[in-house]
């Protein structure tokens, strides 16, 4: 399992800023007029090993965001800002607000403290070739004080939207034309950001949203999915995700009883989830022989219903078009979850262009979707209509 440090150690040592001091400043009362969502607290060069190829400038920033757990007060959040090489277009580089997938709940998992994976390096480099700068939040509670509210759509959305505000105010050469782009956890964060934007951040010029592997967590869909998956005796990636959900919720709600959701066999992995990254947690769960059938109590859904409520979207009708890419062989976010969201968003009146990629899994779909999302992005950035597709055929 990956060695990890305490939140305080990571916060004080890594990133070149004293996050604890920033947190005290951000939460000081009374707040002065300079303390509001999207205000930059700190900016430092990002190491080349943590950036993307062919970047002209890379920064790690710390900014203020509204606490998405409580809906009030300010918390510090970190993000990366990566500007492409070459001459900026007239008006500046448009922005991809990148929402990352699940990395874990520990501070050491924060993307701005780790190199990009080969998959994400290729994916985001292609967006840069399209002429976008990248603004990539770590989300609330990753690399900064407090518990990471895993899959909490409001917290994710506020972190994404305020990272764009901070970048636009502090980094020269950026333009307020934004594509919100995300994968897996980040696919949900991208949808949530587009849903919250008209009321929370009407100042941000969102042109469209691109999501792959997007979750849709309703108790009904989830109950059916877990019942079906529980029939399998093999390991499922969903085991690690359920542990992360439970661990995050327990950290935010000390009265939560984990034994109501998880079996005694799963308790070692549950306790490790707070201080592990996804790869290490998955390895441990698989080594311990955990499956959905032997890790979750029959009362899991009931016990976790309050957590699931924080994963809902404020609206399913988006103001701008939505692109959804789904792999038919996705085991991390099963296709029925993603198809459920597409149907619900279409029924709510969203303009949705959905694509199904035959035989591709959760990770493979990311880069396979690039040609289709390029055409979608070209249209929405130009203000042209996109072709809706609510019942895609596998391609």
N, C-alpha and C positions, 0 to 999 in steps of 0.2 A: 504494500500500500504506500502511496505517496506520503512523504514526510511533510507535515504542515505545522505552522506555528500559530500561536494565539493571535486573536484579532488585534490586540493591543500591540504586540510585537511587530506584526506586519504593518500596521497603521503608522507606527512611529519610524520604522526603519526604511521602508520601501517607498519609492516614488518621489523622494526628494522634498516632501512636505510633511509638516507635523499635523497630521489629520486631527489628532486629539485637540490641539489648540484651535484648529479651524472649526471643529465641532462646537467648542465652547463659544467661539465668536458667533457662529451661525445661530445658536440657540440662546444667546444672551438676550435679556429683556431689560428695558424695552428695545425693540428692533428699530434701527434708524432707517431713513428712507433709502439708503443704499443697499439694504438687505432685502432682497426680493428674489423670486425665482429667476434663474438664468444669469445671475450676477457671478462673474468670475472671481474666484478667490485666489487661485494660483495657476501658474503656467510654467512648464519646464520642458526642455527638449526631450523627445522620446528616443531611446537608444535605437540605433539602426537595426539591431537584431529583433526589436519588437515592432518595427514598422513594416511597410510594404515596399516591394521593389519599385524603383523609378519615382519615388516620392521626392518632391522638392523641399518639403518641410513637414516635420512630424512633431507633434506636441502631446504631452499629457497634461490635461487641465483638471482643476477642481472647481466646481461651481455649486451654487445653491439650488436646491430643488424643493418643492413642497413635499412634505412627508406623505407618501402615498398610503401609508398604513392608517394614519389618523385623518388625513385630508386637510391638515392644518400644521402650521409651524414649518421650519426650514431645516433641511439636513444637507451636509456636503456629499457630493457625488463626484466620481471621477470619470473621465472619458479621454479618448484619443481624437486628435484632429490631424488628418493626413491630407496634405495638399499635393496635387499632381505636379509633375515637372512640366515645363513648357510655359508658353504665354497664356495667361488666363483669357477667356472669352470676354467680350464686351459685357460689363456689368459684374464680372466675377464668376468664379466657379459655382455652378449649382451644387447642391449637397445631397449625398446619400446619408440619411440617418440610419446607421446600421444597428440593428437589434440582434444581439448574439444569442445562440442556443445555450442549452444547459451546460454549465461548467462545474457546478457544485455550489455549496453554501459557504465555504470557508473563504476568508479574505485572500488567501494565497491563490485562489482560483481566478481572481479578477483578470479579465482578458488584457487589460493594459499593463499587467505585470508579467505577461507570458507571450512568447512568440505566436504568431498566427499559425494555424494548421496549414498543411499543404492545400487542402481543399479550400479553406477560406482565403488563403493567399491568392489562389487562382481566381476565385469568385470576385473578390473585392478589387483585384487588379483589373479585371475586365470592366468593372464599373468605372474605375479611374480612366481606362482607355476610352470610355464613352464620354469622358469630360466632366466627371463628378469628383468633388472632394469628399472625403469620408469623415463623418463625425460619429464616433462609436462609443456610446455610454457603457459603463460597467454595470449599471443599475444600482439602485439604493442598497446599501449594506454589503456590497462586494468591494473590498479594499478600503472601506470607510466604516466608521463606528456603527454599531447596531446590527441586528439580525437581518439577513437578506430575506425579504418577503417573497419567496420563490413562487412564481406564477401569479402573483398579485397584479392584476392587469392595471389598476390605477397607479401603483407604484412604478411599474415598468413604463407606462405612458408618460408620467410626469418626468421620469429620468430621461427618456428619449427627447421629449419636447424641450425641456430646459437645457439639454446639452446643445441643441441647435441654437437656442437663444444665446447661450454663452459664447458659442463659436462665432456667430454673426456679429456680436458686439465686440469681440476681442481679437479676431484673426483677420487681417487684411486680405482682400481678394476673394471673399466669398459672396455669394448671391442668394437672396432669399427666394429660391425656387428649390423645393425639397421633395425628394422621393424617400418614402419610408420603406425600408427593406429589412426583412428579418427571416430567420430560419428557426424552426422548432419552437423552443420557448420564445425566441425572438420573433417568430411568425405571429404568435399570439400578441407579443408586445407591439409589433408593427400594426396589427389590426386595432389593438386598444389605443395606440397613439393616434391613429386616424379617427377613431371614434370620439376620443376626448378632445381632439384639437379644436373643433369649432367653438367650444365653450371655454376650454382651459387656455388655449394658445391661438386665438384668432389672428394674432400678429404673424404667425408662421404660414407661409404660402405653400401649403401641401398640394402637390400636383397629382400624386397617385401613390399606391401602396403595392409592394411586391412581397408575397409571403410564400415560403415553402415549408412543408412539414408542420402546418399550423394546427395547434390544439383547439378543441372546442369542448370544454368541460361542463357538461350538464350532468346532474346526478343520475338522470335516467339513462343517458347514453353510456356513462361511465359504469353504472351498475351492470348493464348488459354486457359491456366489453369485458369487465373483470370476471363475470360469471363464465363467459365463453373462454377467456384466456386461462382461467383457473382450472379448466379441464386438462390442460397440458401439464405434463410432468417435467418439462424442460425449463431452463432459465429463460426469462423474458427481460428485455431492457426496462419494462415497466416496473419491475421490482425496485430498481434503484430510484426511479422517479417517485414512486410512492413513499420511499424512505425519506427522500429530500423534502417532499411536501409535508410529511409528518414532523420531521426535524425542524423545519422552518416554523411551522405553526406552533410547535411546542416552545420554541425560543421566544415567540411573540406572546404566547399565552401560557404562563407557568401553571395554570390550573388544569391544562389539558392532560388527560390520562392516556399515555401511549399504549398501555396494555389493552385499552378498548379498541385499538386499531391494529396492533401488531402482536404476533405470537411471541412466546418466549424464545423460540428459535431465531426470530428476526431481531431480538433486542440488541445483541452485540453490534450488528450493522446499523440499527437505528441510532444507537449512541454514537457510532463513528461518523454518521452522516453530517453532524454539525461541524466537524473538523476535517472533512475529506473533500477531495475533488471527485468529479464524476467517474473518471477512469478507475481510481483507487477504490471507490465505493462499489462500483460494478464488479471489480475483481474480487473484493471481499464477499459480496453477496453470492456470487457464483461459486466461490470456494466453499462457502458455508452451506451450499446446496439449497439456497432459497429459491422458491418458486412462488407464484402468486397464491397457489393453493395452501402452501405451508407457512407463508410469511404474513398473510393478512387474516385478521379475525373476521368471522361472519358479520360483525358489527362495524367493519371498517368504514363503509360508506356513511353510515349514520354518524359515527364518531368524527368523520372528517367533513361532514356537510358544511360547517361554518367556514372551513378553509376553501371548499369548492365555491362558495358564494363569492369569495374575493377574486375568483378566476373568471367570473362572468364579465361580459362586455357591456358598457353603459347603453349602447345601442348597436343594432345590427345594420342600420342604414347609414352607410358612409357617404360623406359629401363628395368624395372623389372616387374614381374607379379603383378596383381591387383586382390584382393578379394572384392566382393561387396555383402553385405547382405541387402535385401529389404523386408519389411513387406507389404503384399498386402493391409492391412488396415491402412497404414501410411497416416495420414492427415496433418502432419507437413511438410513433403517433399513428396508430392504425388508420387506414384509409376511411373507415366509416366515421371516424371523428371529423376528419377534414371534409368529407363529402357532406356531413351533417351541417357544418358551418356554411359551406357554399349554398346549400339549399335554403338555410335559414336567412342568410344575407340576401340572396336573390328574392326570397319571399318578402323581405322587409323593404325592398326597393333599391338595394345597392346595385351598382353596375359591376358585375363580376365576370371576369374572364378566367375560367378554370381550365387547367390542363392536367391530364393523367398520363404518367410515364410508365409504360408497361414493363413489369419485371424489375423496376428500380427500387432500391431501398431508401431509407431516410436520408442518408448522406449522398448517395449517387444522384438523387433528384436535384440537388442544389445547383451543380454546374450544368446538368443536362437541361435545366430550364432557361439557361442564358439566352439562346437564340429567340425563344418566344418572349421572354421578358424584355429583350432589346426592342422588338417591334412594338410591344405595349408601351414601353417607356418613351419611345420616339413620339408616339401619338399623344400621350397625355402631356408631355412637356411642350408640345406644339399646340395644345389646346384642341386637338382633333378628337373625334369620337372613337371609341374602341368597340370592337365587336364583342358583345356579351356572349358568354358560354356558361350556362348553368348545369348542363348535363354532358360533360366532356366524354369523348370516346378515347380509350387508351391508345396512345400513339407510340 
